[in-house]
Amino acid sequence: MSKSRAERRHHHERMLNKVKKFFWYKNWSSGEEHKDQHQRRMAETRKPCSCHMCGNPRKHHKDKLTMQEKKMNEYEIE
């Protein structure tokens, strides 16, 4: 069963309120328009940007294995 539009709106508003409580938004130096746009994006994705610290580690560190891959390699060796 798919979610109703009201339920999606409710969850979006809930996440917006959660994002607004982040400590680094209290001293925001950019304009209000940019702040609102960034808050909406954060409410949907929960990632501030796609840099190597915030984004997907597999995208930036292709040679490194994930924990699951490391465990699987250890299991195969034994």
Order of alpha helices (4+ residues) and beta strands (2+ residues): alpha-alpha-alpha-alpha
